[in-house]
């Protein structure tokens, strides 16, 4: 998990990879971000790394990951 003190708006706060956020890149800041049309589970957003750094978007892979509790459900 990336250091929560390192606040890079272009990096996913969960995995540290590029979050592909259109708003974090000056050249694409006027375009809508991929996340505007994504369905992101509330449990995913409540993960500690995501909740601690609300200044950076999750990457598509982390945003679409099934939260552990749901993955373990029968």
Buried (B, 14 or more C-beta within 10 A) or exposed (E): EBEEEEBBBBBBBBBBBBBBBBBBBEEEEEEEBBBEEEEBBEEBEEBEBBEEBEEBBBBBEBBEBEBEEEEEEE
